[in-house]
Amino acid sequence: MSTTRLLLTAKGLRAFGDGFTALLLPIYLIDLGLSAFQVGVVATAAMLGSAMLTLAVGLAGHRVRSRSVLLGACGLMLLTGLSFSQAHAFWPLVLVAFVGTLNPSGGDVSVFVPVEQALLAHAGSDHDRTARFALYSFVGGVGVAVGSLAVGLIDPVAALGWFSRREVMAGAFVVYGLIGLVTLMIYRRLPSERLQDVPPPTALGPSRRRVLQLAALFSLDSFGSGFIISSLLALWLFDRFGMSLPAAGAFFFWTGLLTAVSQFAAVRLARRVGLVRTMVFTHLPACLCVATCAFAPNLATVLVLLTVRAALSNMDVPARSSYVMAVVTPAERAAAAGVTNVPRSLAASASPALAGLLFGAAAFPWPLLIGGGLKVTYDLLLLWQFRNVRPPEERG
């Protein structure tokens, strides 16, 4: 099996685990007696821990083989699932979330991402690079969608009477850990970098300034995203509109599929208007939709807005990944992926606790308005600063 297929298979499995744990996490924590603010703190700890580990890989990962990093991360994923199923008090949950690989955002924000992106960038030509990242994002989107739908099985399984609802939810985290074990066996089949046409990875060099500029912009976007991560958005739907867990799982499944399919439209759009404009012109209206949800009068309106957002919000993902890999030297790709992916969890790690506090303290959903506004600002700054910095396939 080729490197690309191995990476896509592993991506789909991990995304499935991320999909059902992101939606299950707030329900499980509330069932354990935690408040909305404490749920936000656990989410913050998870994202902060992932960010620090990803940063370490980005800065020092060139000293370690990519396959070794992936195998180590899979072992950590296994331990995370087993530990989270057994920890029931607030502070042990925070500790496990910080050290482990749980992803409350519902998207793929983890130590796996920079290594996989660097390997994927080397797996073909520049002309097909964005298409490869679109397929990578599509597989992840479908995995997250199916994982969200799987959460709807919690109540039917509990209704059989063999286990309590809490025990079934704890068992779901064990399944998450076992996915890490299966993924480890997939990564073991990756060929050594020495056997591939891959330049030896280095730390950031000639592209350092450009990468840091992008990282700063991604920090702003991620800080805004932290206010509207899937776990807290689901918690708001449960609390504000009384949405049931199976209904929420079905909704996130269909919107997840829509998000996944939209990745391919990004490839054609990027070839027409360029990667930067593709990122901005799709992301901006999606951010306006989520901000408008704060003023929606009923659940139907909210679901329509979130559906439109799902159709547009992640079209920038393959374009962004492809763009970062294109505007740095091949040897810097692993480091660039690590440094630019860190903001997706580091900057966002400060937002969930604040969002949880705002959701619990105020009737008006301020996190939706704040998060959407920050992300709109990011879009405008990105277009202003990088509209003339073109990847190789767009030059001439």
Backbone torsions as a table, in degrees:
resi	resn	phi	psi	omega
1	MET	NA	137.5	-177.0
2	SER	-70.5	163.4	178.2
3	THR	-58.4	-42.6	-179.2
4	THR	-60.9	-45.4	-179.0
5	ARG	-66.1	-38.4	177.4
6	LEU	-62.9	-44.0	179.9
7	LEU	-64.7	-39.9	-179.9
8	LEU	-67.4	-39.2	178.7
9	THR	-64.0	-46.1	179.1
10	ALA	-64.4	-40.0	178.7
11	LYS	-59.4	-45.7	-179.2
12	GLY	-61.9	-42.5	179.4
13	LEU	-65.4	-45.9	-179.9
14	ARG	-64.3	-38.9	179.8
15	ALA	-63.8	-37.6	175.5
16	PHE	-58.5	-46.3	178.2
17	GLY	-63.0	-41.1	178.2
18	ASP	-65.1	-36.6	-177.3
19	GLY	-64.7	-47.2	-176.6
20	PHE	-80.6	-28.9	178.3
21	THR	-73.2	-33.3	179.3
22	ALA	-63.4	-40.1	-179.5
23	LEU	-80.5	-33.4	-178.4
24	LEU	-76.9	-30.7	-173.1
25	LEU	-52.7	-52.3	-177.9
26	PRO	-65.4	-36.8	179.6
27	ILE	-64.9	-44.5	179.8
28	TYR	-63.0	-44.2	-178.3
29	LEU	-68.8	-39.3	176.5
30	ILE	-64.4	-38.9	178.3
31	ASP	-64.0	-29.2	176.8
32	LEU	-78.9	-5.5	177.5
33	GLY	100.3	10.4	179.4
34	LEU	-80.7	152.3	177.2
35	SER	-85.5	171.2	178.1
36	ALA	-60.7	-38.1	178.6
37	PHE	-65.0	-41.8	179.8
38	GLN	-67.3	-35.2	174.1
39	VAL	-60.0	-42.8	177.8
40	GLY	-63.4	-36.8	178.4
41	VAL	-65.4	-42.5	177.7
42	VAL	-62.0	-42.7	178.3
43	ALA	-63.2	-41.2	177.9
44	THR	-61.8	-44.6	179.7
45	ALA	-60.8	-42.1	-179.6
46	ALA	-62.7	-44.4	-177.1
47	MET	-73.4	-35.2	178.6
48	LEU	-67.5	-43.1	178.4
49	GLY	-62.9	-42.6	177.8
50	SER	-62.2	-39.2	-179.2
51	ALA	-64.2	-43.9	-178.5
52	MET	-65.7	-39.7	178.7
53	LEU	-67.8	-40.5	179.0
54	THR	-65.8	-38.7	177.5
55	LEU	-63.1	-41.6	178.9
56	ALA	-61.4	-40.5	177.9
57	VAL	-66.3	-39.9	-179.3
58	GLY	-65.5	-37.0	-176.3
59	LEU	-86.9	-32.8	-174.3
60	ALA	-123.3	0.6	-175.4
61	GLY	-65.2	-19.3	-179.9
62	HIS	-67.3	-12.5	177.8
63	ARG	-88.3	-9.5	-176.8
64	VAL	-123.3	142.1	178.8
65	ARG	-64.0	143.2	-177.7
66	SER	-57.8	-43.4	-179.0
67	ARG	-62.0	-37.1	179.1
68	SER	-65.0	-38.9	177.7
69	VAL	-63.3	-44.4	-179.2
70	LEU	-64.5	-41.6	179.5
71	LEU	-64.9	-41.2	177.4
72	GLY	-63.4	-39.8	179.3
73	ALA	-65.4	-36.0	177.7
74	CYS	-65.0	-41.0	176.5
75	GLY	-61.1	-39.4	177.7
76	LEU	-66.5	-36.2	177.8
77	MET	-63.3	-41.4	177.4
78	LEU	-61.4	-47.4	179.8
79	LEU	-64.6	-35.1	179.4
80	THR	-62.0	-49.5	-179.0
81	GLY	-61.4	-44.9	-179.6
82	LEU	-65.5	-41.3	-178.0
83	SER	-70.5	-40.4	-177.4
84	PHE	-66.9	-29.6	179.6
85	SER	-71.7	-18.4	-176.8
86	GLN	-105.4	-18.9	-178.8
87	ALA	-86.2	125.7	-176.1
88	HIS	-120.8	-14.9	179.3
89	ALA	-92.0	158.6	-173.0
90	PHE	-59.1	-54.9	-173.5
91	TRP	-68.5	-39.1	172.7
92	PRO	-60.7	-36.2	177.1
93	LEU	-64.5	-41.0	177.7
94	VAL	-62.2	-42.7	-179.1
95	LEU	-63.8	-46.7	179.4
96	VAL	-63.4	-41.1	179.1
97	ALA	-61.6	-40.1	-177.6
98	PHE	-69.0	-43.8	-175.6
99	VAL	-78.8	-28.4	-170.8
100	GLY	-89.6	-158.3	-171.7
101	THR	-118.2	10.5	179.6
102	LEU	-58.1	143.7	-176.6
103	ASN	-127.7	92.6	-177.9
104	PRO	-73.2	-5.8	-177.6
105	SER	-79.1	-18.5	-177.3
106	GLY	84.2	-18.8	175.4
107	GLY	-97.7	177.3	-177.1
108	ASP	-92.3	89.7	178.2
109	VAL	-120.0	98.0	-174.5
110	SER	-162.3	176.6	-179.7
111	VAL	-67.2	-20.5	178.9
112	PHE	-65.5	-33.9	-167.1
113	VAL	-60.9	-53.7	-176.2
114	PRO	-61.5	-36.3	-179.9
115	VAL	-68.2	-45.3	179.7
116	GLU	-63.8	-40.6	-179.3
117	GLN	-63.4	-41.3	179.7
118	ALA	-64.8	-43.3	178.4
119	LEU	-64.6	-39.4	-179.1
120	LEU	-67.7	-36.2	179.7
121	ALA	-63.4	-30.1	-179.6
122	HIS	-87.2	-2.7	-172.0
123	ALA	-84.3	4.7	-179.6
124	GLY	-174.8	-165.3	-175.4
125	SER	-84.6	166.9	176.8
126	ASP	-63.1	-35.6	-176.9
127	HIS	-61.5	-35.7	-177.6
128	ASP	-98.9	3.9	-173.7
129	ARG	-60.5	-48.0	-178.7
130	THR	-64.0	-36.1	177.8
131	ALA	-64.7	-37.9	177.7
132	ARG	-64.7	-42.0	179.3
133	PHE	-70.2	-30.4	175.7
134	ALA	-65.5	-43.5	177.8
135	LEU	-63.9	-40.4	177.5
136	TYR	-59.7	-45.5	178.6
137	SER	-69.3	-36.1	178.3
138	PHE	-62.0	-47.9	179.8
139	VAL	-60.7	-41.5	177.7
140	GLY	-64.7	-40.9	179.6
141	GLY	-63.7	-41.7	177.7
142	VAL	-65.0	-40.5	178.4
143	GLY	-60.9	-44.6	178.1
144	VAL	-63.1	-41.2	-179.2
145	ALA	-63.0	-46.7	179.7
146	VAL	-65.9	-36.8	176.6
147	GLY	-62.6	-40.7	177.6
148	SER	-62.6	-41.6	179.4
149	LEU	-65.4	-35.1	-178.3
150	ALA	-63.5	-23.5	178.3
151	VAL	-60.7	-29.0	179.0
152	GLY	-63.3	-12.5	178.7
153	LEU	-80.8	-13.0	-176.1
154	ILE	-57.2	-53.6	-177.2
155	ASP	-66.0	-44.9	177.1
156	PRO	-59.9	-39.3	178.4
157	VAL	-66.7	-41.7	178.5
158	ALA	-64.6	-32.7	-178.7
159	ALA	-67.2	-18.4	177.8
160	LEU	-66.7	-20.9	176.0
161	GLY	87.8	-0.8	-179.8
162	TRP	-74.4	-35.9	179.7
163	PHE	-136.4	156.5	174.7
164	SER	-73.8	165.3	-179.5
165	ARG	-60.9	-39.7	179.4
166	ARG	-65.0	-39.6	179.3
167	GLU	-66.3	-36.9	177.2
168	VAL	-64.3	-43.1	178.9
169	MET	-64.6	-40.2	176.6
170	ALA	-63.0	-38.3	177.8
171	GLY	-64.0	-30.6	178.4
172	ALA	-63.9	-33.3	177.1
173	PHE	-71.6	-30.0	173.3
174	VAL	-64.3	-40.7	176.5
175	VAL	-59.4	-41.4	176.8
176	TYR	-56.0	-45.1	179.0
177	GLY	-63.9	-39.4	179.5
178	LEU	-66.4	-30.6	174.4
179	ILE	-60.6	-38.0	176.3
180	GLY	-60.8	-37.1	179.0
181	LEU	-67.9	-42.6	178.3
182	VAL	-64.4	-41.4	179.3
183	THR	-63.3	-36.3	177.4
184	LEU	-58.3	-42.6	-180.0
185	MET	-65.8	-30.5	176.8
186	ILE	-70.5	-45.7	-178.5
187	TYR	-64.1	-27.5	179.4
188	ARG	-63.8	-19.7	-179.8
189	ARG	-86.7	-5.3	177.2
190	LEU	-65.5	136.6	177.5
191	PRO	-69.9	152.7	176.9
192	SER	-64.1	148.0	178.8
193	GLU	-59.2	-27.4	-179.6
194	ARG	-68.0	-21.6	-179.1
195	LEU	-94.2	-0.4	-179.1
196	GLN	-112.7	163.1	177.2
197	ASP	-84.9	65.9	-176.5
198	VAL	-122.3	123.8	178.7
199	PRO	-65.1	145.0	179.5
200	PRO	-56.9	128.5	-178.7
201	PRO	-67.8	146.7	178.7
202	THR	-130.4	170.6	172.2
203	ALA	-72.8	169.8	178.1
204	LEU	-60.3	135.4	179.6
205	GLY	-131.3	-103.0	-176.4
206	PRO	-64.4	-22.4	-178.7
207	SER	-97.0	9.8	-172.7
208	ARG	-56.8	-48.4	-177.0
209	ARG	-63.0	-44.0	-179.6
210	ARG	-63.0	-42.8	-179.7
211	VAL	-64.5	-41.2	179.5
212	LEU	-66.6	-34.9	175.4
213	GLN	-63.3	-45.3	178.2
214	LEU	-64.0	-40.4	179.8
215	ALA	-61.9	-38.6	178.8
216	ALA	-64.6	-42.3	178.0
217	LEU	-66.7	-42.5	178.4
218	PHE	-64.2	-29.1	176.4
219	SER	-61.7	-44.3	179.6
220	LEU	-62.9	-44.9	179.0
221	ASP	-61.7	-43.6	-177.9
222	SER	-69.4	-35.1	176.7
223	PHE	-61.7	-41.2	176.1
224	GLY	-66.3	-39.2	179.9
225	SER	-63.6	-31.8	-179.1
226	GLY	-61.6	-23.1	178.0
227	PHE	-76.4	-18.7	-173.1
228	ILE	-131.8	35.3	176.6
229	ILE	-64.7	158.4	-173.3
230	SER	-56.8	-40.9	-177.3
231	SER	-61.6	-45.3	-178.3
232	LEU	-75.7	-33.3	176.6
233	LEU	-64.0	-41.2	176.6
234	ALA	-64.2	-41.2	179.1
235	LEU	-60.5	-39.5	178.5
236	TRP	-66.1	-41.4	178.2
237	LEU	-64.5	-38.9	177.4
238	PHE	-64.2	-45.7	-173.3
239	ASP	-78.3	-42.9	-173.3
240	ARG	-78.7	-39.9	-173.0
241	PHE	-117.3	1.0	179.5
242	GLY	66.3	29.1	-178.9
243	MET	-67.0	136.9	-178.9
244	SER	-80.6	161.5	179.2
245	LEU	-63.0	-46.3	177.2
246	PRO	-61.5	-39.2	179.5
247	ALA	-65.2	-42.1	178.4
248	ALA	-64.4	-41.1	178.7
249	GLY	-61.4	-42.2	179.2
250	ALA	-65.4	-41.8	-179.4
251	PHE	-64.1	-46.6	179.8
252	PHE	-67.1	-26.4	175.7
253	PHE	-65.9	-51.7	-177.0
254	TRP	-67.7	-40.1	177.3
255	THR	-68.5	-32.4	176.4
256	GLY	-65.3	-40.7	176.2
257	LEU	-63.5	-41.2	178.7
258	LEU	-61.9	-43.0	177.5
259	THR	-60.8	-43.2	-178.3
260	ALA	-63.7	-46.7	-178.1
261	VAL	-63.7	-34.0	-177.2
262	SER	-64.3	-18.4	-178.7
263	GLN	-58.8	-35.1	-176.2
264	PHE	-72.1	-29.5	175.8
265	ALA	-64.7	-30.0	179.6
266	ALA	-63.1	-32.7	-179.1
267	VAL	-64.6	-48.7	-178.9
268	ARG	-67.0	-39.5	179.8
269	LEU	-65.5	-39.2	-180.0
270	ALA	-63.4	-34.9	179.6
271	ARG	-71.7	-20.9	180.0
272	ARG	-91.2	-45.2	-172.2
273	VAL	-116.2	-6.2	179.6
274	GLY	98.8	160.1	-174.8
275	LEU	-68.2	-43.1	-177.1
276	VAL	-65.1	-45.8	-179.7
277	ARG	-67.1	-33.3	175.6
278	THR	-62.1	-43.4	178.6
279	MET	-59.4	-47.3	-173.2
280	VAL	-75.2	-46.2	-172.8
281	PHE	-71.1	-17.4	175.5
282	THR	-97.7	-35.5	-175.7
283	HIS	-74.7	-36.9	-175.1
284	LEU	-61.2	-52.3	178.8
285	PRO	-64.5	-30.0	177.3
286	ALA	-64.7	-39.2	178.5
287	CYS	-67.3	-37.9	177.4
288	LEU	-64.8	-34.3	178.1
289	CYS	-63.9	-45.4	-177.1
290	VAL	-69.1	-33.6	176.2
291	ALA	-67.1	-36.5	179.6
292	THR	-67.1	-26.4	178.3
293	CYS	-56.5	-27.8	-179.0
294	ALA	-62.8	-24.4	-177.4
295	PHE	-105.9	2.9	-176.8
296	ALA	-66.8	136.1	-175.4
297	PRO	-81.1	-18.8	-175.9
298	ASN	-152.0	172.0	-176.7
299	LEU	-64.5	-38.7	-178.4
300	ALA	-59.0	-44.0	179.4
301	THR	-64.1	-42.4	178.8
302	VAL	-60.0	-44.7	-177.8
303	LEU	-66.2	-36.1	176.5
304	VAL	-64.1	-46.6	179.9
305	LEU	-62.8	-41.8	179.5
306	LEU	-68.9	-29.0	176.5
307	THR	-69.2	-43.9	176.2
308	VAL	-61.5	-42.6	177.7
309	ARG	-59.2	-42.7	-179.4
310	ALA	-62.3	-33.7	-178.8
311	ALA	-71.3	-20.0	-173.5
312	LEU	-118.1	-30.8	-164.4
313	SER	-63.3	-33.4	-175.3
314	ASN	-103.5	7.9	175.2
315	MET	-65.7	-20.2	178.5
316	ASP	-79.4	-14.0	-173.4
317	VAL	-65.0	-54.6	177.8
318	PRO	-64.2	-34.4	178.7
319	ALA	-65.1	-41.8	-179.9
320	ARG	-65.8	-46.7	-179.4
321	SER	-62.3	-44.0	180.0
322	SER	-64.3	-40.0	-177.9
323	TYR	-63.8	-45.4	180.0
324	VAL	-60.8	-43.8	-179.8
325	MET	-66.9	-25.4	-175.7
326	ALA	-83.3	-29.8	-172.1
327	VAL	-99.0	14.8	173.7
328	VAL	-125.5	166.3	176.9
329	THR	-72.3	152.8	-178.3
330	PRO	-54.5	-38.6	-178.6
331	ALA	-68.8	-22.1	-178.5
332	GLU	-90.6	-1.0	-170.9
333	ARG	-60.9	-43.8	-179.4
334	ALA	-63.1	-44.9	179.7
335	ALA	-65.5	-41.7	179.8
336	ALA	-64.1	-40.8	178.6
337	ALA	-63.0	-40.7	179.0
338	GLY	-65.8	-48.3	-176.5
339	VAL	-67.5	-36.9	-179.8
340	THR	-81.8	-21.3	176.5
341	ASN	-82.4	-22.3	-179.8
342	VAL	-55.6	-44.4	-179.7
343	PRO	-59.4	-23.5	-179.9
344	ARG	-64.4	-18.6	174.9
345	SER	-124.4	-31.0	-177.5
346	LEU	-68.7	-54.7	179.4
347	ALA	-67.0	-35.4	-179.8
348	ALA	-72.4	-17.6	-176.2
349	SER	-67.9	-22.1	179.0
350	ALA	-81.8	-18.0	-172.2
351	SER	-83.4	-40.9	-173.7
352	PRO	-58.7	-41.0	179.7
353	ALA	-62.9	-42.1	178.0
354	LEU	-65.8	-40.3	178.5
355	ALA	-64.3	-42.7	178.0
356	GLY	-61.2	-39.4	177.6
357	LEU	-64.6	-42.7	-179.8
358	LEU	-68.1	-40.2	177.8
359	PHE	-62.7	-36.7	-177.8
360	GLY	-80.9	-23.5	-172.5
361	ALA	-99.3	-22.3	-174.1
362	ALA	-128.8	146.0	177.4
363	ALA	-72.0	-33.9	179.8
364	PHE	-79.1	133.4	-177.9
365	PRO	-77.8	71.2	-179.1
366	TRP	-55.9	-36.6	-178.8
367	PRO	-57.3	-34.0	179.4
368	LEU	-65.7	-42.5	-178.8
369	LEU	-70.6	-42.6	-179.5
370	ILE	-66.6	-47.4	-179.1
371	GLY	-61.9	-45.2	178.7
372	GLY	-62.6	-40.5	-179.7
373	GLY	-65.1	-41.9	179.1
374	LEU	-64.6	-37.7	-178.6
375	LYS	-71.8	-33.0	174.6
376	VAL	-63.4	-42.4	178.2
377	THR	-60.2	-42.1	177.4
378	TYR	-58.5	-45.6	-178.3
379	ASP	-58.8	-45.3	-177.8
380	LEU	-66.4	-39.8	178.8
381	LEU	-68.1	-39.1	179.4
382	LEU	-62.4	-44.9	179.5
383	LEU	-63.3	-39.1	-177.9
384	TRP	-68.5	-42.4	-172.4
385	GLN	-86.8	-27.1	-171.4
386	PHE	-124.0	11.8	-178.2
387	ARG	-64.0	-23.7	-178.6
388	ASN	-105.2	4.2	177.0
389	VAL	-96.6	101.4	-169.5
390	ARG	-106.2	143.9	175.1
391	PRO	-72.5	166.8	-175.7
392	PRO	-54.6	-40.2	-175.7
393	GLU	-70.9	-12.8	-179.7
394	GLU	-101.3	-2.2	-178.5
395	ARG	-87.4	137.7	175.5
396	GLY	71.8	NA	NA
